[in-house]
Amino acid sequence: MTRIQANLLLLTAGAMWGMGFVAQSTAMEAIGPLLFIGLRFAVAGLAMLPFALRESRNAAEPLAAHQWRAFLMIGVLLFGGMTSQQVGLLTTTVTNSGFLTGLYVVMVPFFGVILFRQWPHRIVWPATLCALAGIWLLSGGGAVALRIGDWLTILCAAFWALQVIFIQRSAAGTGRPVTLAVTQFAVTAIIALALAFAFEPVDMTAIRLAAPEILYAGIFSGGIAFTLQVIGQRYTTAPQAAIFLSTEAVFAALFAAVFLSEQLPASGFAGCVLIFSAILMVEIVPALRRPRQPAG
């Protein structure tokens, strides 16, 4: 797979996540955040399990113990990101949550340098700031007053950044992206459901009411989108992946306008332009500066 094809997969994942935000916001009217997360990723794991089993049968060698440990750790990071975002939404606004979650775009290259001394292409830094500015405009372009929910959402952004980095480090070497995806789904579902049964009301009528949102979030924005993320990150860098995945904010705003009748102001359109400008920067500039192969 070429880097362009991989980045298109990440763009598709961002679009599915954007649509999933609509499902997520309406599902919370019926069930609690932990129950929604648990059911969503249980569905995601079951939907992708046949593909993971086929991948396992076709694998040249079994996964080593340290690779399974890495997969489990990524699952814990996914659970941490999803839960801190959902709980944060209880005491913050959707606007603040959308912007603060987008901080992972900035955190990914910084964490890469701090943890692994991985310096990205120089264009990533201005592109990252450009994408962050776009997310800020999409969220309304106002001041963000930090409350407990906001700090939880910043913690969510840190979890997402680490998840993106460790997927990039784990997926490429194992050749088992679908197995990694299903493993992180299973870990997230088990932890979330255990906590939901302990701390949240579990009502079958409420679950049936939220079933369409659970199925979409589980199969599409969960199973398919996160699997596309893992596959795409085998062929691109973590900072570039973060920028492409940040299009989630663009698609969330567009789908909210279509399905929830939310209006996208002029600043929102300007934010979309900035995010897609960042994508063009990380796609075009490295290609222009790549040395040409000698003829013959």
C-alpha positions as CSV (number, residue, x, y, z in Angstrom):
1,M,0.0,0.0,0.0
2,T,1.3,3.5,-0.9
3,R,1.4,6.3,1.6
4,I,-1.3,8.1,-0.3
5,Q,-3.6,5.1,-0.1
6,A,-2.9,4.7,3.6
7,N,-3.7,8.4,4.2
8,L,-7.0,8.0,2.2
9,L,-7.9,5.1,4.6
10,L,-7.2,7.5,7.6
11,L,-9.4,10.1,5.9
12,T,-12.2,7.6,5.6
13,A,-11.8,6.7,9.3
14,G,-12.1,10.4,10.1
15,A,-15.3,10.6,8.1
16,M,-16.8,7.6,9.9
17,W,-15.8,9.0,13.3
18,G,-17.4,12.3,12.4
19,M,-20.7,10.5,11.6
20,G,-20.3,8.5,14.8
21,F,-20.3,11.7,16.8
22,V,-23.9,12.2,15.8
23,A,-24.8,8.6,16.9
24,Q,-22.8,9.1,20.1
25,S,-24.6,12.4,21.1
26,T,-28.1,10.9,20.5
27,A,-27.3,7.6,22.3
28,M,-26.4,9.4,25.5
29,E,-30.1,10.4,25.8
30,A,-30.9,6.7,26.7
31,I,-27.9,5.0,28.2
32,G,-24.8,5.9,30.3
33,P,-21.4,6.6,28.7
34,L,-19.7,3.4,30.1
35,L,-22.5,1.2,28.9
36,F,-22.5,2.8,25.5
37,I,-18.7,2.4,25.2
38,G,-18.9,-1.2,26.3
39,L,-21.7,-2.2,24.0
40,R,-20.2,-0.3,21.1
41,F,-16.9,-2.0,21.2
42,A,-18.4,-5.4,21.9
43,V,-20.2,-5.0,18.6
44,A,-17.0,-3.7,17.0
45,G,-15.0,-6.7,18.2
46,L,-17.7,-9.2,17.0
47,A,-18.0,-7.5,13.6
48,M,-14.3,-7.7,12.9
49,L,-13.5,-11.1,14.6
50,P,-14.0,-13.2,11.5
51,F,-11.4,-11.0,9.6
52,A,-9.0,-11.3,12.6
53,L,-9.3,-15.1,12.6
54,R,-8.7,-15.3,8.9
55,E,-5.7,-13.0,9.3
56,S,-4.4,-15.3,12.0
57,R,-4.7,-18.4,9.9
58,N,-2.8,-16.8,7.0
59,A,0.0,-15.4,9.3
60,A,3.5,-16.8,8.8
61,E,4.2,-17.0,12.5
62,P,2.3,-16.5,15.8
63,L,2.4,-13.3,17.7
64,A,5.1,-13.2,20.4
65,A,4.2,-12.4,24.1
66,H,5.6,-8.9,23.9
67,Q,3.4,-8.2,20.9
68,W,0.3,-9.3,22.7
69,R,1.3,-7.1,25.6
70,A,1.6,-4.1,23.3
71,F,-1.9,-4.9,21.8
72,L,-3.4,-5.1,25.3
73,M,-1.7,-1.8,26.3
74,I,-3.2,-0.1,23.2
75,G,-6.6,-1.4,24.3
76,V,-6.2,0.2,27.7
77,L,-5.2,3.5,25.9
78,L,-8.4,3.3,23.8
79,F,-10.5,2.7,26.8
80,G,-8.9,5.6,28.6
81,G,-9.4,8.0,25.7
82,M,-13.1,7.0,25.1
83,T,-14.0,7.1,28.8
84,S,-12.3,10.4,29.7
85,Q,-14.0,12.0,26.7
86,Q,-17.5,10.6,27.6
87,V,-17.3,11.5,31.3
88,G,-15.9,14.9,30.4
89,L,-18.9,15.6,28.3
90,L,-21.0,15.5,31.5
91,T,-19.5,18.7,32.7
92,T,-18.3,20.5,29.6
93,T,-19.8,21.6,26.3
94,V,-19.6,19.8,23.0
95,T,-17.8,22.8,21.6
96,N,-15.1,22.7,24.2
97,S,-14.8,18.9,23.9
98,G,-14.4,19.0,20.2
99,F,-11.6,21.6,20.4
100,L,-9.8,20.0,23.4
101,T,-9.9,16.5,22.0
102,G,-8.2,17.9,18.9
103,L,-5.2,18.7,21.0
104,Y,-3.9,15.2,20.3
105,V,-2.9,16.5,16.8
106,V,-0.3,18.7,18.6
107,M,0.6,16.1,21.2
108,V,1.5,13.3,18.8
109,P,4.7,14.9,17.4
110,F,5.7,16.2,20.8
111,F,5.2,12.8,22.5
112,G,7.1,11.1,19.6
113,V,10.1,13.4,20.2
114,I,10.0,13.1,24.0
115,L,9.4,9.3,24.3
116,F,11.2,8.0,21.2
117,R,13.3,10.8,19.8
118,Q,11.3,10.5,16.6
119,W,11.6,13.9,14.8
120,P,8.9,14.3,12.1
121,H,9.3,16.1,8.8
122,R,9.6,19.8,9.3
123,I,6.3,20.5,7.5
124,V,4.5,18.6,10.2
125,W,4.9,21.4,12.8
126,P,3.2,24.2,10.9
127,A,0.7,21.7,9.5
128,T,-0.2,20.6,13.0
129,L,-0.7,24.2,14.2
130,C,-2.8,24.8,11.1
131,A,-5.0,21.8,11.8
132,L,-5.4,22.9,15.5
133,A,-6.4,26.4,14.4
134,G,-9.0,24.8,12.1
135,I,-10.4,22.7,14.9
136,W,-10.6,25.8,17.1
137,L,-12.6,27.7,14.4
138,L,-14.9,24.7,13.9
139,S,-15.6,24.7,17.6
140,G,-16.7,28.4,17.4
141,G,-13.4,30.2,17.8
142,G,-14.2,31.5,21.3
143,A,-12.3,31.3,24.6
144,V,-12.2,27.9,26.4
145,A,-12.8,28.2,30.1
146,L,-11.4,25.1,31.7
147,R,-13.6,23.1,34.1
148,I,-13.3,19.5,35.4
149,G,-14.8,18.1,32.2
150,D,-12.3,20.1,30.1
151,W,-9.4,18.7,32.0
152,L,-10.8,15.2,31.5
153,T,-11.0,16.0,27.8
154,I,-7.4,17.1,27.7
155,L,-6.5,13.8,29.4
156,C,-8.5,12.2,26.6
157,A,-6.4,13.9,24.0
158,A,-3.2,12.6,25.7
159,F,-4.7,9.0,25.6
160,W,-5.5,9.4,21.8
161,A,-2.0,10.7,21.1
162,L,-0.4,7.8,22.8
163,Q,-2.7,5.4,21.1
164,V,-1.8,6.8,17.7
165,I,1.9,6.6,18.5
166,F,1.9,3.0,19.8
167,I,-0.3,1.8,17.0
168,Q,2.2,3.1,14.5
169,R,5.0,1.3,16.4
170,S,3.1,-2.0,16.8
171,A,1.1,-2.4,13.7
172,A,3.9,-2.1,11.1
173,G,6.1,-4.7,12.7
174,T,3.6,-7.5,13.4
175,G,1.7,-7.5,10.1
176,R,-1.5,-8.2,12.1
177,P,-3.5,-5.0,12.0
178,V,-6.9,-6.6,12.3
179,T,-5.9,-8.7,15.3
180,L,-4.6,-5.5,16.9
181,A,-7.9,-3.8,16.2
182,V,-10.0,-6.6,17.6
183,T,-7.8,-6.9,20.7
184,Q,-8.2,-3.2,21.6
185,F,-11.9,-3.5,21.0
186,A,-12.1,-6.5,23.4
187,V,-10.1,-4.8,26.1
188,T,-12.2,-1.6,25.9
189,A,-15.5,-3.5,25.9
190,I,-14.6,-5.8,28.9
191,I,-13.4,-2.9,31.1
192,A,-16.3,-0.6,30.1
193,L,-19.0,-3.2,30.6
194,A,-17.6,-4.3,34.0
195,L,-17.6,-0.7,35.2
196,A,-21.0,0.0,33.7
197,F,-22.6,-2.9,35.5
198,A,-21.0,-1.7,38.7
199,F,-21.8,2.0,38.5
200,E,-24.5,2.6,35.9
201,P,-28.2,1.5,35.5
202,V,-28.5,-1.2,32.9
203,D,-32.0,-1.3,31.4
204,M,-32.8,-3.4,28.4
205,T,-35.5,-1.0,27.2
206,A,-33.0,1.8,27.1
207,I,-30.5,-0.4,25.3
208,R,-33.1,-1.2,22.6
209,L,-33.8,2.5,22.2
210,A,-30.1,3.2,21.6
211,A,-29.6,0.1,19.5
212,P,-29.4,1.9,16.1
213,E,-26.6,4.2,17.5
214,I,-24.8,1.3,19.2
215,L,-24.8,-0.7,15.9
216,Y,-23.6,2.2,13.8
217,A,-20.9,3.3,16.4
218,G,-19.9,-0.4,16.8
219,I,-19.8,-1.6,13.2
220,F,-18.8,1.5,11.3
221,S,-17.2,4.2,13.5
222,G,-15.9,1.5,15.8
223,G,-15.0,-1.7,14.0
224,I,-14.4,-0.5,10.5
225,A,-13.0,3.0,11.2
226,F,-10.5,1.9,14.0
227,T,-9.4,-1.0,11.8
228,L,-8.8,1.3,8.9
229,Q,-6.8,3.5,11.3
230,V,-4.6,0.5,12.3
231,I,-4.1,-0.6,8.7
232,G,-3.4,2.9,7.4
233,Q,-0.8,3.6,10.1
234,R,1.3,0.8,8.9
235,Y,2.3,2.9,5.9
236,T,2.5,6.5,7.2
237,T,3.9,8.3,10.2
238,A,2.1,9.0,13.5
239,P,2.2,12.8,13.1
240,Q,0.7,12.6,9.6
241,A,-1.9,10.1,10.7
242,A,-3.0,12.5,13.5
243,I,-3.5,15.3,11.0
244,F,-5.6,13.1,8.7
245,L,-7.6,11.7,11.6
246,S,-8.3,15.3,12.7
247,T,-10.8,15.6,9.8
248,E,-13.2,13.9,12.3
249,A,-14.0,17.4,13.4
250,V,-14.8,18.5,9.9
251,F,-17.1,15.6,9.2
252,A,-18.7,15.8,12.6
253,A,-19.7,19.5,11.9
254,L,-21.0,18.6,8.4
255,F,-23.0,15.6,9.6
256,A,-24.4,17.6,12.5
257,A,-25.6,20.2,10.1
258,V,-27.3,17.5,7.9
259,F,-28.8,15.3,10.6
260,L,-29.1,17.5,13.7
261,S,-29.9,20.8,11.8
262,E,-26.9,22.5,13.4
263,Q,-25.7,25.5,11.5
264,L,-22.0,25.8,10.4
265,P,-20.9,29.5,10.7
266,A,-18.4,31.1,8.4
267,S,-15.7,30.5,10.9
268,G,-16.5,26.8,10.7
269,F,-16.0,26.8,6.9
270,A,-12.7,28.6,7.5
271,G,-11.7,25.9,10.0
272,C,-12.5,23.2,7.4
273,V,-10.2,25.0,4.9
274,L,-7.4,25.1,7.4
275,I,-7.6,21.4,8.2
276,F,-7.6,20.4,4.6
277,S,-4.8,22.8,4.0
278,A,-2.8,21.0,6.7
279,I,-3.5,17.7,4.9
280,L,-2.3,19.1,1.6
281,M,0.9,20.4,3.3
282,V,1.9,17.0,4.7
283,E,1.0,15.3,1.4
284,I,2.5,17.6,-1.1
285,V,5.6,19.2,0.5
286,P,7.5,15.9,1.4
287,A,6.8,14.7,-2.2
288,L,8.2,17.9,-3.7
289,R,11.4,17.7,-1.7
290,R,11.9,14.0,-2.3
291,P,15.0,13.5,-4.4
292,R,14.3,12.4,-8.0
293,Q,15.5,9.0,-9.2
294,P,18.2,9.3,-11.9
295,A,16.9,8.5,-15.4
296,G,18.1,5.2,-16.9
